[in-house]
């Protein structure tokens, strides 16, 4: 039986962050139940379609899943448990942003079967949280974090962002030091990208927002990598750090180009040699009532050339890199047979290194990773 990861998208927030370009909406409380009903129907329909798959990871993302009422989350989780073959050691994560949590919600999540929470903190300074459009304060996060621990959650991720407008190196160091002092099992650290279609982009276009310099961005990143290593966090992917045994299964499925199925508005999937996504219009998604034929859009059959390239540039995001054995098992060919020229060029340029078992990005290679990834697009 083949393993699979499930991603379940909840497109609602209390307030849309100023940098966010994900398919999510604020002020849509009136359609939440209708959306949950449609998503429930899709979960059941997909479960029948892929009944021979074993689910090893479930990830509720958004938006903010904990913006839903408890009864709605219970409805969705019941549909998952009843419709899919769930592995005994399944990792079940929900994003749970501060400002949408209280003790009742946290305890309910634990009872539903969630065993991992991902908390979007982003920064320690309230002035920066306000600049980002976040609804929480750091004091509110600390209250939520305590409630999460008291409810018995032993696997918590904290999302952080650096290279923010008006963020100093001292701000970033304070953020990372204070978060590591709380001892979450996993930390994700992402550089801010100003995306088109966001309020931040509009401000940038008007000259009202100055992004951090590339030099400061790299200084913040390298400092965090070194400090987190000192604090016992292994960097296993460009932006992800974990204590021993706490790497995110959801993340690894994606970076190792394994199968995952997205359900919900605009969610993406990589299944049985094809890539596709659900429709992006909220009313259209709700009206489909889980009818997969009305949801699936832009189905792309992955050619071997595409599969080879994706395997390489996704796998190289992992600090362990791409092993010769995994490449051989997946494609029945030797890595050097396909990419020998590219690998040798990148090793000579100091962007890749080989250790006998496989290849991985060097520290300099991580800084210019897109340059390295482009080499594998045959």
N, C-alpha and C positions, 0 to 999 in steps of 0.2 A: 504493500500500500504506500502511495506517495504522500509525503508530508506537504503541508500547505500552511501559509500564514494568512490570517484574515485581517483586513483593515476596514473599520466601520466609521463612516464620516458623519459627524454631527455639525451642521453648518450654522450654529447659532452662538452668539456671544451677547453678554450684557452690554458691551461697548466694543466697537471695532478699533483695534490698535492702529495707530497712524502709519505704521510701516507694513501692515499686513496686506498681502495680495491673494490669500487663500479664499476659496469659495465659502464665504461665511457672512452672516447678516446679524445686525442688532435690531431690536425692536420688532421681532417677529414672533412674540410669544403666542399670538393668536393662531399660528399655523403649526406650532410644535407638535401637537398630538396627531394632526393629520400627517405630518412628515414621519413621525414615529410609526404610525400605522402602515404607511407605504414602505418604510424601511423594514419593518417586521415581515411584510409580505415578501420583499426581496430576499431577506435572509433565509426564509423558508424555501423559496423557489430555488435559490442557489444551492441550498443544502441538498435538494433532490438531484440537481444537475451534477453536483460533484460529490455524490455520496460515497465514492471510493477513496476520497482523500482523508488523511488524518491531520487534524488541526493541531499544530504545535505552538502557535502564537496567535493571540487575538489582541488587536490594538484599536482602541476607541480614540479617534483624533478629531480635530476640528479646525476652526471654531473652538468651542468649549463644551465638551460632553457634559460637564457638571453644571452647565446652564439649564439642562433639562430638569424636570421634576423627578424625584426618586421613582415614582410609579412608572414613568416612561423608560428610565434606564432598566428597571426590573423587567418591563415588557420585552425590551430588546434582548436582555441577557437570557430570559427564559426561552425566547425563540432560538438563540444560538445553541443553548444546551440541548434543546429538543430536536434541532434540525441537523446537527453536525456530529461527526465522530471526533470527540475531543480527547487528546492525549492526556494521560494521567498527570504528567508533569508540565502541562500547558502553562505558558506565561500569558497572563491576561492583564494588559495595561490599559489605563485610561489617563488621558491628559486631564488634569484637575487643577485649574488655575486658581491661585489665591483670589479671594473675593467672591468665589462661588462655592466655597466649602464651609461647612459647619460640622459639629460633632454628629448630628443626625445623618448628614450625607455621607460622612466618612465611614461611620459604622454600617450604613446600608450598603455601601460599595463593597466592604469586606464580606458582608453576608451574601452578596450576589455572586461572589467568586473572584472578584478582582484581587490580584496578588502583587500588583506593581502599580505605583502612581508616578506620573510625570508632571512635575509642578513647574509652571512657567514663571520664574522669578525675574529673570533678565538683569536686574541691577539692584544694588543694596541701597542706593540713595533715592529718597522720595522725590527729589527734584527731577531726577532722570526718569523715574517711573511716570511722573506727570508729563514730561516731554514726549514719552513714547505713547501716551494715551492709555496706559494701564489703569485698571480700576482699583488696584490694591495698593496698600502701603507696605513697607517692610515689616511694620509692627503686626499688620494683619497676616502677612505670610508666616511670621513666627508663631502666631496663635494657631494657624492652620497646620503648620508642621508638627507642633506638639500634639494636636488632636490626631493627626495621621499616625504618629508613633504610638500614642496611647490606644488607638484602635487595633494595633497589632501589625501594621504594615512594616515589613522588614526589607522591602526592596523599593527604594524611592530614587527617582531621577530628579535633578534640578536643571532646568534650562537657563543658561546665561547668555548675554549678548555683549560683545565688545565693539570697539570702533564706533561708538554712538556719538551723535552730535553733542558737544559740550561735555563729553566724558574725558576726564584726565586719566593719566596712568595711575595716579594715586587712587582715584575712584575704582578703577578696575582691580587693583591689588586689594583694596578693602573688600570689594565684593567677593573675590575668590577666597580670600582668607576667612571671611566670616561664614561663607557657605561651607567650606571644608571643615570648619570647626564644628558644624552640625553633623558631620559624618554621614551624608547621604551615600548610598551605595553606588550611585552613578551620577556623572555630571556631563552635560552637553554644553559646549561653548562655541557659539556661532558669531561670525563677523556680520555686522549689519550690511545688508544689501538694499539699496534704495531702488525699489521696483516700480515700474510704470503702473499708473492707475491707482497709486496710493497718495494720500495727503502729503506724505514726505516727499514724493517725487514732484508733486505740484510746487511745493515750497522750494525744492532744489532748482526747478526750472526757472522760478521767479527770483532766484538768488537770495532767498530767505533762509536757506539751510545749507550750512557748509559741512560736507562729509569729513570724517577723519582722514588724515593723510595716510598714504600707503605705508609710510615708515612707522607711524604710530600703530597702525593696524598690526604690522608684523612684530613690533616690539611687544605689544600686548599679548599676542598669540604665543610667541616664544617664551615669554615670562610665565604664562599660565602652564604651558607644557612642562617646563622645568619644575615649577612649584608643585603642581599636582603630582608629579612623579615623586617628589620628596615626601608628599603627604600620603603616599601609598595608592595612588590612582594610576592604573596602567592605561596608557593611550592605546586603544585598539583600532581607532579609526581617526581620520583627520580631525574631526570635531568632537569625538566621544571618548570619555575616560571612565574607567570602572574599577571598583575593588575586585579582588580575585573572585572569579565565579559569578560576577554580576554583569557581564556584558549583556546588552539588550539582544534578545533573540529576534525581535522584530527588525532591528537594524541589520543584523547579520544576514537574515534572509534576503534583504534587499541588496546588500553589498556583494553577496555571493551569487547574485543572479538566480536565486531559487524562486519557486512559484509563490505568488501571493495574489489574493483576490480582494479587490476593493468593492465595498457595498456602500450605498448612499450617494448623495449628490456629488457629481464630478469626480468620484473616486476612480483611481487607476488600477489596472490589473496586469499581471504578466502570467499567463496561463497557457500551457500546452502549446508552446511555440508561437503564441500571439500576444500582442499588446493592445489594450483597448481601455476606454474609460466610459463612465456613465455620463449622461447628459448633465448640463450645467444649470438649466433653468429650473428654479425651485418649484414653480407651479406645475410645470411639465412633469417633473419627477414625482410630485405628489399624485398627479392625475394618472400616472402610469400604474399606480397601485401594485408595484412589484413585478409587473410584466417585463421580463428581461428583454424581450424583443423590442420594447419601446424605450429601453434605457441605454443599451450598448451603442457606442458611437466610435468612429475612427478605428476600426479593427485593422491592425497591421500584422501581417504574417512576418515573423522574424526570419530573415535569411541566415544562412550559416555565417556569412560575412558580418552581418549585424551582430549575431550572437557572439562571435569571436571578439569583436571590438568591445561590446558591452561587458563581457566577462573580464576583459583586461582592465578597462578604466573604472569599473565598479570595484573589482577586486583590489586594485592598487590603492583605493582609498583606505583599505585596511592596512594597519601598520605591519601585519604579518605578510602582506603582499599576496602574490599569486604563486601557488606551488606548482611545480612541474607535474606532480602526481594528479592534482585536481584537474589541471588542464587536459592531461592525457585521458583521464577517466571521462571527462565531459565530451571531448571531441574526437578521441581516438587518434590523436596526432601529437607530435612533440611541439612544445612551445617555440623552440628555436627553429623548427621547420617552417613555422608560419611567420614568426616575428623576429627571426634572428637579426636581420639588418637593423630593425628599429631598436631592439634591446641593446645591441652593441653600441649604437649611436648615443643612446641615452646614458649608458654606463660611462662612455667616454666623456660625455658632457657633465658627468657628476650628478645626474638626476635619478639614476637607478643604481642599485647594487644587487649582486647575486651572492647567495650564501650556500650554494650547493643544493638546497632544497627548492629554491624558487627565486623570484625577484621581488624587490620592494622599492618604494620611493626612498630617496635619501631625505635629510632634513631640507636641503635646498630644493629637492624635487617636489616636496610638499608645498613649498612656497610658490612654485610655478607649475602646479600640478596639471593645469589645463594644457600647457605646452607639451607635457609628457603624454597626456591622454590623446591628444590629436594625432600623435604618431601611430596610434593603433586603428585609426579610421582608414581602412584599406580602400 
